[in-house]
């Protein structure tokens, strides 16, 4: 899929800021950004019971028609994406890299193909196509974008003293 510039709804553009909002490109259903977005963010390592409790909430989110926004990078976030898409839920996936590739195309994973085609998924990035690897810096920038676009945040597990904990504390101020 060829990514295209994404025009953010006014409220999202204001929260993100003009400099960042003009850099966002995406593939998929951009109308998902018009909905209230539930941000999901979690540390890479989390206890099993937290994963199970979070997965138990997915059917409730789907039934309520919530659009989940996340990097879907940590194991917990990846499991939520699989469960969400399997249940015909809707999501905005934020990359911590550019779309990259020879033609700057996005190659969806097998689980993403049908949701992209049916308008249930949007994949976005604010990084240049030359940014091809995820680093701690790009992951934090991605998480800042998730926090800025989300109208509500769910953070099932955040490791104490982690960069994510600092980012969430910064976002609350």
C-alpha positions, 0 to 999 in steps of 0.5 A: 500500500502506498502511504499518503499524507494524512490530514488530521482532524482540527482537534488532533492537529492542535494537540499534535502541533503544526510541525508534526501534523504535516509530517504524518502519512498513512495507509488505510482508513483515515476517517478513524482519526475522527473518532475518539481514540483510546490510547493503549500503551504498555511496557515491553515486559508485563505480568501474565495476569495483566495481559489476561486482564487487558485481553478480557477488555478487548470484547468490551472495547469492540462492542462499544465501537472504540478505536484503539490507537497504539504502536502495537509493539510491546507483546501486550500491545501485539496481543491486543491488536490480534484480538481486536482485529480478529473480533472485527474491531478498529485500530490506528497503528502508529509506527516508530519508523518511516514506511521505508522500502524501495517505493515507500510502500507499506507491506501489511502483515497477514492479520492486517490485510483484511482490516486495511481493505475493509476500513477497520485499520489505519497505519500512520507514521510521522517519520521520514522514509529514511528512518527504517529501524526502531530505536529507543528515541523513535519509540518514545516519539511514537508513544508521544504521538499516541498520547497526543492523538488519544482522547483517553489512555489505558496503560495496563503495565508501566515498568517503574523508572522506565522511559515510558513511566517518565513519558506518561508523567510528562504527559500528565503535566 
